[in-house]
Amino acid sequence: MDNKSRFTLRVDPEMLEKLGYIAEYEGRTKNRELEQLIKRRIREFEAEHGQIPAGNSDR
C-alpha cells in the first residue's frame, strides 16, 4: 500500500474526457496528469507568494 492520500473529485464529464485526451497525448494516466498540474500550480504559487509550510492543513 502506498502512502498517498486519496481525494474524490467531482468534475463535468466533458472536462474529464478532455483531460483524458491530454493525458493520453502526454503518455500519462489522468491521475498523473492531474498530479503534474497540481505540482505546476504549487510551484507558480510559491514563486509568487513564498514557500507553503508543510503540514499546514488547517485551511
N, C-alpha and C positions, 0 to 999 in steps of 0.2 A: 504494500500500500504506500502511496506517495504522501508527502506532507503538504500537498497543495490544497488550498481552500476551494470549496465548491460554491458556485453562485448561479442562481437561476435568473435568466434574462428573458424578459418578455419583449418581443420585437415584431414589427409588421412582417408578414410572410414575404412580401416583395423585397424588403431590405435584407432579410436573411438569405433569400435566393441570390441577390446581387453580391452579398458578402461571400457566399459560396463560390460564385463565379470568380471573384477576385482571388480568393484563397487558392482555388484550383490553378488559376493562372500563375500564381506565385509558388506553386508546389507545396502548399501548406493545407492543413485542415482549417476549418472555420475557427476552431478553438485557438490554434496557433496564430492565425491572422488577427483575431481579437487581442491576443496577448501582445503581439507586436504593436498594434495600435495603442494599447494602453501604455506600454513602455515608452513609445514615442511621445505621447501626451504628457506623461510624467516628466520626461526629460525637458520638454518645452516649458512646462510649468515651473520646474525647478530652476531652469536657466533664467526665467523672468523674476521669480519670487524667492529663490533660495531653496536650499535642500529641505525636504519634508522630513521631519523627525520620524524615525522608525518607531513603531508601537504607539502611534498617536491615533488610536481607534475610537476616541470619544467623540468624533464628529460624525 
